[in-house]
Amino acid sequence: MKRAFRKKVDNAQQLIEQSMNLVHQFARELRPSLLDHLGPVAALQNSVKTFMERTGIKTDIEGSVSIEQLNNQQGTVLYRVAQESLTAVYKHAQATRVKIRLRQLARAICMEIVDNGRVFSLSKSTNGHERQPLGLLGMQERVRLVNGQFAIESVPVGPQTRNYCPS
């Protein structure tokens, strides 16, 4: 009886340790130290490298931006929107290529994410309003909180585009 009880306690302890490791991993992914130490562009480059290794989807970053123009919150939003977009491409678009374009504007930085995947449409709810997936709503809300503009274009011919321009 003692031995069986001890085995259950050991198993429970092992599960708790595994859960804690997962929580720590999620926390690190939510706010990677690269974002704080090297800035959003370097963190994005690292994220893209990891994404390509994990998924096999060829992903390029084009352009350069002055990260001094971004405050910490805007840089985090830039990084998170790119991360969420890449996740959506992997899960839903069946794309083989992604291009992330960064452009410096006079008073803003624009990020455009283009993939060669499937076209998608926003579904209409029963009352006629557009109903967006949670990932898109989350990106849109993040961008809104830093007074940026967010647009999605999905066209039957050519690449899909996701834009993020903090102002």
N, C-alpha and C positions, 0 to 999 in steps of 0.2 A: 504494500500500500504506500509506504513512504517513498519507495523508488518511483512508482507511477506518478505520485504527486510532484516529486522533484523534477521529473521529466517534463511535466506540464508547465511548471514554473520556468524551467530552462527554455522551453519552446516559446512561452509568452515573452520572456525577456529578449529572446532573439528577434521576435516579431516587432517588439517595441524599438529595438536598436535599428532594424531595417526601416521602420517607419520614420524614425528620427533622421536617418541618413537621407531618405527621400525628401523630407521637409527641408533639410539643409540644402540639398541640391536644388530644389525649387526656389528657395530664397536666393541662392547664388545666381540662378538663371533670371530671376526677376530684376535683380540689380547687379549685373556683372561688374566686377571690380575694374575691368577694362574701361567701362563707361566713365568711371570716376578718374582713373589714372591717365588714360590716353585720349579720351573724348569719344564722341558718338561715331565719328567716321572710322577710326581705328577699331572700335568695338563692332561696328557694322561689317568691316572687312573680315574680322575674325569670325563673326557669326555666319557670313556668307561662305567662308572656307569650310566651317563645320557643316553647314547645310549641304554643300556640294558633296562632302565626304559621306554624309549620312544618306542622301537621297539619290546621288548620281545625276542630279539636274544641273547642267552647266549654267553657271550664274556669273555675270560680269558686272562690275561697278565701273561706270564711266563718269568723268568729270571730277571737279574738285570744288570745295567750298571753304570759306573762311569760318572755322568753327568759333572764332571770337564773336561772330555775329549772333550765335545762339546762346541763350542762357541754359542753365542745367536742365530745366523742365522741357524746353524746346528740344534740346539734344536727346533727352530721354524719349520724347514723343517720336522724334525722327527714327530712332533706333527701334522702338516698339512697333511702330507702324510697318517698318520694313520687315521685322521679324514676323509679325502677324500675317503680312502679305505673302511672305515666303511659305508660311505654314498653310495658308489657303491654296497657294499654287500647288503645293505638294499633295494636299488632301483632295482637292476638287478639280484642278485644271487639267491634269494629265499632261502637263507641259514637259518639254525636254530642254527648253532654254528660258532663262530669265535675264533681263537686263535692268539694272538699277542705274538711273541717270540722276546725278546731282548737279544742280545749276545754281550759280550765285546770281541773284537779281539785285537791284539797287537796294531794296529794303527787305529782302526775304531770301530764303533758301528754298529751292524746290527739289522735291524728290519725285521722280517718275519711275514706276515699276511696270515693266512690259514683259509679258510672257507669250509663248506661242501655243497656249493651251486652249481648252474648250471654252466656248462662249457660254455665258450664264445670263440669266435674267432675274430681275427682282420680281418676286411673285406678288400678286394682288390679293389683299385680304378680302373678306366678304363685303366690307364696307367701301371697297374701291381704293383704299390707300395702299401705298407700297409697303411691303413687309420685308425688312432686310434681315439677313442672317446676323447672329450675335457678333461674330467677328468683325463684320463691316460696321455695325453700330458702335462697337468698342473703339475701332479706329477713328470713326467719325467724331465720337465724343472726345477722345484724347486730343485730336486736332482742334476741335472747337474750344477746349479749355486753354489753349495757348494762342487763341485768336487767329488760327490758321484756316486755310481753305482745303477742303477734301473733295475729290471728284473721282468717280469710277466710270469707265467707259468700257463696254464689252461689245465688240463688233463681230459680225459673222465672218468677215474676211480681214485677215491681218491680226496683229497682236492685241492682247488685252492691256489696258493701261490703268494704273492706279496712281493718282497724284496726291502729294502732300506738300503744301507750301505754307510754312509758318510765316506770319508777318510780324 
